[in-house]
Amino acid sequence: MGHMGYTATGEPSNAELLWGEPVTPDQLAAAEYGYERCGPAERLLWERLSVFEGAFGRDAVREVCASGMLPSEKIQAVLDRLAPLALLPVDDLFDGEDGAPRYWMPHPMRAVGARRLTGRGDRWAVVLHHRRWCVKLARRAADWWQSGRQIDARDLALRELPDLAAAMDPTTAPLSSSAEADTAVEITVSLWFLWVACGRVAEGRTRLRHALSLHAGPQPARALWLAAFLELESGRPEDADPLLVQAWAAAVRDGDDRCLALLSHLRGSITLYQGRTRAAAGEFRDALSQMGEHPDFGPTREMCWAGLALTLSRTDPEAAQEALDQLLLDTAGRRAWAGRDLWADAWAHHARAELLAWDGERERAAEHARRALLGHLTLGSAVGAACAAELLAQIRIVSGRPTSGAHLLGAVDLFRSSVFDTSYRPANYCAIARERSETALRALLDDLELCRAYEEGARLGLFALAGEA
């Protein structure tokens, strides 16, 4: 009897690499056998399901696969017959989602379906249905974010990211790259919160630049706004400025008043990053004056108030407190139709920590800084988490707890080195907190216990320290 050969990585030498995974001829043959045993309707659905990159539910199957000889009303019954033969059940539901079953098609089955779908000549039509479904999916996630279901919005976007990523790549479009660039840009912009507020800045920047490079005609104002925001979050405010100018011109051209408010908020964020607090305060106030009561896209009014409070927290504490009070009023009104804005909450906690530290209420300040840290970590915001951790370290050090401060600085340094590239420069207000911490510790550098605490903090990490700090 012959022996199967293996590669240096332990894979069968006769395996074919499909979607990044090795698939052997025996596996493909078994999948072909299963396909041949199916009836015409099951075969057709098998083929169409091959366009999904990740797991899918029944509603997705109905939207993407129903047409022609497979009408919508028959999808459920056909899927129930096909599932035991070609699909694996997946348990990836998140809190609050109904218990409808979800499935994943193993790669051998998918390869058989994809080849048959292409041979039938139907692949491009089904891929287009899949892209339209991805547009709806991204819009739904964006609506959830605006309505206060922010954790659900993030979880939905992350779970469906394999399929969304395929639709965000115009080069895989059925007809031409330019034909689907609009779709790719729309999906990328709809997922703005995933890139900006949930810590996937580099990915969002790459995907948006790629989609815009293939976009024919005038670039959408909101896409340019997002491009500028991602440059800022990458620590490159100077690269955001020309994009802001282009976005403003595009918003005026398109009559997009909502985008003009977004640009005012972003200008406030940029000038705050640079330490120009007076200009930043003016921009945040302009954004609030232009923004509707319940904006349907982008940062909320609460985020503007939080930004204004953060801007004023070190120069005009009384005005900063007034901004936080107004944030609470806006939040109370928002609750009538939506949940809390967790992103704004995290930055509001940061501003409150600054104000309380100013007043000498260090324990309360530390608690708000810890809440800010937990809020940013929960959402996935690396920028916010690093900033909150360094503020908390500063408060701990001046409160006579240098060991706790050294723990946090060790953790945040490791966090920064693993998340940001070497060119990243933190915002002015973050750099000041770090500088104060380092100044306070400098006189204690010879203390071996603090050096060990710094190293231990790096081992423990921010998630562990946020729960106990």
TORROKE-410647 format. One record per residue (C-alpha): chain; residue in three letters; x, y, z. Coordinates in steps of 0.1 Angstrom, whole numbers, padded with zeros to 4 digits. Each point is the difference from the previous one (the first is absolute). Layout:
N
R   unit   code       X       Y       Z
R      A    ALA       X       Y       Z
...
end
This chain:
469
R   unit   code       X       Y       Z
R      A    MET    0000    0000    0000
R      A    GLY    0013    0035   -0009
R      A    HIS    0005    0027    0025
R      A    MET   -0013    0036   -0004
R      A    GLY    0027    0026   -0001
R      A    TYR    0000    0031    0022
R      A    THR    0015    0035   -0004
R      A    ALA    0023    0016    0025
R      A    THR   -0031    0016    0017
R      A    GLY   -0016   -0033    0005
R      A    GLU   -0026    0003   -0028
R      A    PRO   -0006   -0028   -0026
R      A    SER    0022    0006   -0030
R      A    ASN   -0029   -0005   -0024
R      A    ALA   -0022    0025    0017
R      A    GLU   -0013    0030   -0019
R      A    LEU   -0001    0034    0018
R      A    LEU   -0035    0014    0000
R      A    TRP   -0009    0032    0018
R      A    GLY    0032   -0004    0020
R      A    GLU   -0006   -0035    0012
R      A    PRO    0013   -0034   -0015
R      A    VAL   -0027   -0022   -0016
R      A    THR    0010   -0035   -0011
R      A    PRO   -0013   -0018   -0031
R      A    ASP   -0018   -0025    0022
R      A    GLN   -0019    0028    0018
R      A    LEU   -0010    0015   -0034
R      A    ALA   -0011   -0034   -0012
R      A    ALA   -0021   -0005    0031
R      A    ALA   -0016    0034   -0005
R      A    GLU   -0007   -0008   -0037
R      A    TYR   -0017   -0032    0010
R      A    GLY   -0022    0018    0025
R      A    TYR   -0009    0026   -0027
R      A    GLU   -0010   -0027   -0024
R      A    ARG   -0023   -0016    0025
R      A    CYS   -0020    0033    0004
R      A    GLY   -0031    0009   -0020
R      A    PRO   -0001    0029   -0024
R      A    ALA   -0012    0026    0025
R      A    GLU    0026   -0010    0026
R      A    ARG    0028    0001   -0026
R      A    LEU   -0010    0035   -0011
R      A    LEU    0000    0012    0036
R      A    TRP    0033   -0017    0007
R      A    GLU    0016    0019   -0029
R      A    ARG   -0014    0033    0010
R      A    LEU    0011   -0004    0036
R      A    SER    0036   -0002   -0012
R      A    VAL    0001    0038   -0003
R      A    PHE   -0001    0004    0038
R      A    GLU    0034    0006    0015
R      A    GLY   -0010   -0007    0036
R      A    ALA   -0030   -0013    0019
R      A    PHE   -0035    0010   -0010
R      A    GLY   -0036   -0002    0013
R      A    ARG   -0033   -0007   -0017
R      A    ASP   -0009    0036   -0007
R      A    ALA    0034    0004   -0018
R      A    VAL   -0006   -0032   -0020
R      A    ARG   -0034    0013   -0011
R      A    GLU    0013    0034   -0011
R      A    VAL    0031   -0013   -0018
R      A    CYS   -0012   -0033   -0015
R      A    ALA   -0037    0004   -0008
R      A    SER   -0007    0006   -0037
R      A    GLY   -0011   -0018   -0031
R      A    MET   -0004   -0037    0005
R      A    LEU    0005    0005    0038
R      A    PRO   -0028    0024    0011
R      A    SER    0001    0015    0035
R      A    GLU   -0029   -0020    0013
R      A    LYS    0019   -0033   -0007
R      A    ILE    0033    0010    0015
R      A    GLN   -0008   -0011    0036
R      A    ALA   -0010   -0035   -0009
R      A    VAL    0029   -0005   -0024
R      A    LEU    0025    0013    0026
R      A    ASP   -0013   -0024    0026
R      A    ARG    0005   -0029   -0024
R      A    LEU    0035    0012   -0010
R      A    ALA    0014    0009    0034
R      A    PRO    0007   -0036    0012
R      A    LEU    0018   -0008   -0033
R      A    ALA    0022    0030   -0006
R      A    LEU    0000    0025    0029
R      A    LEU    0013    0002    0035
R      A    PRO   -0021    0017    0028
R      A    VAL    0017    0030    0015
R      A    ASP   -0006    0015    0035
R      A    ASP    0010    0036   -0005
R      A    LEU   -0031    0018    0012
R      A    PHE    0006    0030    0023
R      A    ASP   -0021    0013    0029
R      A    GLY   -0034    0012   -0010
R      A    GLU   -0001   -0018   -0033
R      A    ASP   -0028   -0025   -0008
R      A    GLY    0009   -0037    0000
R      A    ALA   -0003   -0006   -0037
R      A    PRO    0025   -0026   -0012
R      A    ARG    0032    0010   -0018
R      A    TYR    0022   -0020   -0023
R      A    TRP    0034   -0002   -0016
R      A    MET    0010   -0018   -0032
R      A    PRO    0032   -0020    0003
R      A    HIS    0026    0008   -0026
R      A    PRO   -0003   -0033   -0020
R      A    MET   -0037    0005   -0003
R      A    ARG    0005    0036   -0009
R      A    ALA    0025   -0008   -0027
R      A    VAL   -0024   -0024   -0016
R      A    GLY   -0028    0025    0001
R      A    ALA    0021    0029   -0013
R      A    ARG    0012   -0021   -0030
R      A    ARG   -0035   -0011   -0009
R      A    LEU   -0014    0035    0005
R      A    THR    0026    0014   -0024
R      A    GLY   -0007   -0028   -0025
R      A    ARG   -0037    0008    0001
R      A    GLY    0008    0036   -0009
R      A    ASP   -0018    0014    0031
R      A    ARG    0029    0010    0022
R      A    TRP    0001    0037   -0008
R      A    ALA   -0038    0005    0006
R      A    VAL    0003   -0017    0034
R      A    VAL    0031    0020    0009
R      A    LEU   -0019    0032   -0007
R      A    HIS   -0029   -0012    0022
R      A    HIS    0026   -0007    0027
R      A    ARG    0014    0036   -0003
R      A    ARG   -0034    0016    0003
R      A    TRP   -0006   -0021    0031
R      A    CYS    0033    0012    0014
R      A    VAL   -0010    0037   -0006
R      A    LYS   -0032   -0007    0021
R      A    LEU    0020   -0017    0026
R      A    ALA    0024    0029    0004
R      A    ARG   -0029    0024    0002
R      A    ARG   -0017   -0020    0026
R      A    ALA    0032   -0001    0022
R      A    ALA    0003    0038   -0005
R      A    ASP   -0036    0005    0011
R      A    TRP    0005   -0021    0030
R      A    TRP    0030    0021    0010
R      A    GLN   -0020    0032   -0003
R      A    SER   -0029   -0014    0019
R      A    GLY    0021   -0010    0031
R      A    ARG    0005   -0037   -0008
R      A    GLN    0037    0007   -0004
R      A    ILE    0014   -0033    0014
R      A    ASP   -0025   -0019   -0023
R      A    ALA    0010    0022   -0029
R      A    ARG    0037   -0008    0005
R      A    ASP   -0007   -0037    0005
R      A    LEU   -0021   -0002   -0031
R      A    ALA    0026    0017   -0021
R      A    LEU    0028   -0022    0013
R      A    ARG   -0019   -0032   -0004
R      A    GLU   -0010    0009   -0036
R      A    LEU    0034    0015   -0009
R      A    PRO    0012   -0029   -0023
R      A    ASP   -0030    0007   -0023
R      A    LEU    0002    0038    0005
R      A    ALA    0037    0000   -0008
R      A    ALA   -0007   -0018   -0033
R      A    ALA   -0026    0026   -0010
R      A    MET    0025    0028    0010
R      A    ASP    0024   -0012   -0026
R      A    PRO   -0010    0014   -0034
R      A    THR    0026   -0022   -0018
R      A    THR   -0022   -0031    0005
R      A    ALA   -0030    0017   -0016
R      A    PRO   -0018   -0020   -0027
R      A    LEU    0003    0026   -0028
R      A    SER    0027    0024    0008
R      A    SER    0017    0016    0030
R      A    SER   -0015    0034   -0006
R      A    ALA   -0035   -0014   -0004
R      A    GLU    0000   -0012    0037
R      A    ALA    0022    0027    0015
R      A    ASP   -0031    0020    0011
R      A    THR   -0012   -0031    0019
R      A    ALA    0034   -0005    0016
R      A    VAL    0003    0036    0011
R      A    GLU   -0036    0000    0014
R      A    ILE    0006   -0031    0021
R      A    THR    0034    0014    0013
R      A    VAL   -0016    0033    0010
R      A    SER   -0030   -0017    0016
R      A    LEU    0025   -0018    0023
R      A    TRP    0017    0032    0011
R      A    PHE   -0006   -0009    0036
R      A    LEU    0019   -0033   -0003
R      A    TRP    0031    0018   -0013
R      A    VAL   -0001    0031    0021
R      A    ALA   -0016   -0009    0033
R      A    CYS    0007   -0037    0002
R      A    GLY    0037    0000   -0006
R      A    ARG    0004   -0013   -0036
R      A    VAL    0015    0032   -0013
R      A    ALA    0027   -0015   -0022
R      A    GLU   -0024   -0024   -0017
R      A    GLY   -0026    0026   -0006
R      A    ARG    0026    0024   -0015
R      A    THR    0013   -0027   -0023
R      A    ARG   -0035   -0011   -0012
R      A    LEU   -0012    0036   -0006
R      A    ARG    0031    0010   -0019
R      A    HIS   -0003   -0031   -0022
R      A    ALA   -0037    0006   -0008
R      A    LEU    0005    0038   -0006
R      A    SER    0030   -0007   -0024
R      A    LEU   -0024   -0019   -0023
R      A    HIS   -0029    0024    0004
R      A    ALA   -0010    0018   -0032
R      A    GLY   -0014    0035    0002
R      A    PRO   -0002    0024    0029
R      A    GLN    0009   -0015    0034
R      A    PRO   -0028    0000    0025
R      A    ALA    0002    0025    0028
R      A    ARG   -0005   -0025    0028
R      A    ALA    0027   -0022   -0014
R      A    LEU    0025    0029    0000
R      A    TRP   -0012    0008    0036
R      A    LEU    0008   -0036    0011
R      A    ALA    0034    0001   -0018
R      A    ALA    0009    0031    0019
R      A    PHE   -0012   -0015    0033
R      A    LEU    0021   -0031   -0005
R      A    GLU    0031    0021   -0007
R      A    LEU   -0006    0018    0033
R      A    GLU   -0005   -0033    0019
R      A    SER    0032   -0013   -0016
R      A    GLY    0019    0029    0016
R      A    ARG    0003    0021   -0032
R      A    PRO   -0021    0031    0004
R      A    GLU    0021    0018   -0027
R      A    ASP   -0012   -0026   -0026
R      A    ALA   -0036    0006    0011
R      A    ASP   -0001    0037   -0008
R      A    PRO    0000   -0002   -0038
R      A    LEU   -0027   -0027    0002
R      A    LEU   -0021    0023    0021
R      A    VAL    0002    0027   -0026
R      A    GLN   -0011   -0025   -0027
R      A    ALA   -0028   -0014    0022
R      A    TRP   -0014    0035    0007
R      A    ALA   -0001    0008   -0037
R      A    ALA   -0017   -0034   -0007
R      A    ALA   -0025    0006    0027
R      A    VAL   -0009    0034   -0013
R      A    ARG   -0002   -0015   -0036
R      A    ASP   -0023   -0028    0012
R      A    GLY   -0021    0022    0024
R      A    ASP    0009   -0024    0028
R      A    ASP   -0006    0022    0031
R      A    ARG    0005   -0030    0023
R      A    CYS    0035   -0004   -0013
R      A    LEU    0008    0037    0007
R      A    ALA   -0008   -0007    0037
R      A    LEU    0022   -0031   -0002
R      A    LEU    0029    0021   -0013
R      A    SER   -0004    0026    0027
R      A    HIS    0002   -0028    0026
R      A    LEU    0031   -0014   -0017
R      A    ARG    0017    0034   -0002
R      A    GLY   -0007    0002    0037
R      A    SER    0017   -0034    0006
R      A    ILE    0030    0010   -0022
R      A    THR    0006    0033    0018
R      A    LEU   -0005   -0017    0034
R      A    TYR    0026   -0026   -0011
R      A    GLN    0024    0029   -0008
R      A    GLY   -0006    0017    0033
R      A    ARG   -0018    0030   -0015
R      A    THR   -0028    0000    0026
R      A    ARG   -0016    0033   -0008
R      A    ALA   -0005   -0009   -0037
R      A    ALA   -0011   -0035    0010
R      A    ALA   -0027    0014    0023
R      A    GLY   -0013    0022   -0028
R      A    GLU   -0002   -0029   -0025
R      A    PHE   -0019   -0023    0025
R      A    ARG   -0025    0028    0006
R      A    ASP   -0004    0005   -0038
R      A    ALA   -0006   -0038   -0003
R      A    LEU   -0027    0002    0026
R      A    SER   -0017    0029   -0016
R      A    GLN   -0001   -0018   -0034
R      A    MET   -0009   -0034    0013
R      A    GLY   -0036   -0012    0003
R      A    GLU   -0015   -0014    0032
R      A    HIS    0003   -0036   -0011
R      A    PRO    0027   -0003   -0027
R      A    ASP   -0003   -0031   -0021
R      A    PHE    0037   -0004   -0008
R      A    GLY    0033    0006    0016
R      A    PRO    0010    0014    0034
R      A    THR   -0030    0011    0022
R      A    ARG   -0007    0032    0018
R      A    GLU    0012   -0017    0032
R      A    MET    0034   -0006   -0017
R      A    CYS    0001    0038   -0008
R      A    TRP   -0007    0009    0036
R      A    ALA    0026   -0025    0012
R      A    GLY    0025    0014   -0023
R      A    LEU   -0008    0036    0011
R      A    ALA    0003   -0011    0037
R      A    LEU    0034   -0017   -0007
R      A    THR    0012    0031   -0018
R      A    LEU   -0009    0023    0029
R      A    SER    0009   -0023    0029
R      A    ARG    0035    0015    0005
R      A    THR   -0007    0036   -0009
R      A    ASP   -0036    0008    0011
R      A    PRO   -0013   -0026    0024
R      A    GLU   -0033    0018    0006
R      A    ALA   -0008    0000   -0037
R      A    ALA    0011   -0036   -0003
R      A    GLN   -0025   -0010    0028
R      A    GLU   -0027    0019   -0018
R      A    ALA    0007   -0020   -0032
R      A    LEU   -0002   -0033    0020
R      A    ASP   -0033    0012    0015
R      A    GLN   -0014    0007   -0035
R      A    LEU    0013   -0035   -0011
R      A    LEU   -0022   -0015    0028
R      A    LEU   -0030    0020   -0012
R      A    ASP    0005   -0012   -0036
R      A    THR    0005   -0036    0012
R      A    ALA   -0033    0002    0019
R      A    GLY   -0018    0011   -0032
R      A    ARG    0018   -0027   -0020
R      A    ARG   -0013   -0027    0023
R      A    ALA   -0035    0006   -0012
R      A    TRP    0010   -0015   -0033
R      A    ALA    0034   -0017    0004
R      A    GLY    0025   -0014    0025
R      A    ARG    0031    0016    0013
R      A    ASP    0029    0011   -0021
R      A    LEU    0027   -0021    0016
R      A    TRP    0028    0017   -0020
R      A    ALA   -0011    0035    0012
R      A    ASP   -0004   -0014    0035
R      A    ALA    0037   -0012    0001
R      A    TRP    0013    0034   -0011
R      A    ALA   -0024    0018    0025
R      A    HIS    0015   -0022    0028
R      A    HIS    0034    0012   -0011
R      A    ALA   -0010    0036    0001
R      A    ARG   -0016   -0005    0035
R      A    ALA    0032   -0016    0012
R      A    GLU    0020    0031   -0012
R      A    LEU   -0024    0023    0019
R      A    LEU    0000   -0019    0032
R      A    ALA    0038   -0003    0000
R      A    TRP    0001    0038   -0005
R      A    ASP   -0022    0003    0031
R      A    GLY    0021   -0024    0020
R      A    GLU   -0026   -0027    0002
R      A    ARG    0025   -0027   -0011
R      A    GLU   -0018   -0031    0010
R      A    ARG   -0031    0010   -0019
R      A    ALA    0022    0012   -0029
R      A    ALA    0017   -0034   -0001
R      A    GLU   -0034   -0018   -0001
R      A    HIS   -0011    0020   -0030
R      A    ALA    0033   -0005   -0017
R      A    ARG   -0004   -0038    0006
R      A    ARG   -0035    0002   -0014
R      A    ALA    0013    0018   -0031
R      A    LEU    0027   -0027   -0004
R      A    LEU   -0026   -0028    0003
R      A    GLY   -0023    0017   -0024
R      A    HIS    0026    0003   -0027
R      A    LEU    0013   -0035    0005
R      A    THR   -0036   -0013   -0003
R      A    LEU   -0005    0017   -0033
R      A    GLY    0036   -0008   -0012
R      A    SER    0012    0036   -0003
R      A    ALA    0038   -0002    0004
R      A    VAL    0004    0038   -0001
R      A    GLY   -0025    0006    0027
R      A    ALA    0013   -0028    0022
R      A    ALA    0036    0011   -0001
R      A    CYS   -0010    0036    0008
R      A    ALA   -0022   -0011    0029
R      A    ALA    0026   -0024    0014
R      A    GLU    0027    0028    0000
R      A    LEU   -0024    0024    0018
R      A    LEU   -0008   -0027    0026
R      A    ALA    0038   -0006    0005
R      A    GLN    0006    0037    0005
R      A    ILE   -0028    0001    0026
R      A    ARG    0012   -0031    0018
R      A    ILE    0036    0014    0002
R      A    VAL   -0010    0034    0014
R      A    SER   -0023   -0018    0025
R      A    GLY    0029   -0017    0015
R      A    ARG   -0004   -0033   -0018
R      A    PRO    0031   -0001   -0023
R      A    THR    0000   -0038   -0002
R      A    SER   -0035    0000   -0015
R      A    GLY    0011    0028   -0024
R      A    ALA    0030   -0020   -0011
R      A    HIS   -0022   -0030   -0006
R      A    LEU   -0022    0021   -0023
R      A    LEU    0029    0016   -0019
R      A    GLY    0016   -0034   -0006
R      A    ALA   -0033   -0014   -0013
R      A    VAL   -0007    0030   -0022
R      A    ASP    0035    0000   -0015
R      A    LEU   -0004   -0036   -0011
R      A    PHE   -0035    0008   -0012
R      A    ARG    0013    0029   -0021
R      A    SER    0028   -0020   -0015
R      A    SER   -0023   -0028   -0010
R      A    VAL   -0028    0022   -0015
R      A    PHE    0017    0032   -0015
R      A    ASP    0028    0002   -0025
R      A    THR    0032    0018    0009
R      A    SER   -0011    0032   -0018
R      A    TYR   -0031    0004    0022
R      A    ARG    0000    0032    0020
R      A    PRO   -0026    0003    0029
R      A    ALA   -0022    0030    0003
R      A    ASN    0012    0030    0020
R      A    TYR   -0024   -0006    0029
R      A    CYS    0012   -0036    0003
R      A    ALA    0037    0009   -0003
R      A    ILE   -0004    0025    0029
R      A    ALA   -0014   -0026    0023
R      A    ARG    0028   -0024   -0008
R      A    GLU    0026    0027    0004
R      A    ARG   -0013    0008    0035
R      A    SER    0001   -0037    0010
R      A    GLU    0036   -0004   -0012
R      A    THR    0010    0032    0018
R      A    ALA   -0015   -0013    0032
R      A    LEU    0017   -0034   -0004
R      A    ARG    0034    0013   -0011
R      A    ALA    0011    0007    0036
R      A    LEU   -0008   -0036    0008
R      A    LEU    0017   -0017   -0029
R      A    ASP    0026   -0015    0023
R      A    ASP   -0028   -0018    0019
R      A    LEU    0004   -0037   -0010
R      A    GLU   -0036   -0007    0011
R      A    LEU   -0014    0025   -0025
R      A    CYS    0020   -0015   -0028
R      A    ARG   -0014   -0033    0008
R      A    ALA   -0035    0014    0002
R      A    TYR    0004    0015   -0035
R      A    GLU    0011   -0034   -0013
R      A    GLU   -0028   -0017    0018
R      A    GLY   -0026    0024   -0014
R      A    ALA    0012   -0008   -0035
R      A    ARG   -0005   -0037    0008
R      A    LEU   -0035    0005    0014
R      A    GLY   -0013    0023   -0027
R      A    LEU   -0025    0028    0000
R      A    PHE   -0031   -0023    0001
R      A    ALA    0010   -0015    0033
R      A    LEU    0011    0033    0015
R      A    ALA   -0031    0018   -0011
R      A    GLY   -0021   -0024    0021
R      A    GLU    0020    0005    0032
R      A    ALA    0015    0035   -0003
end
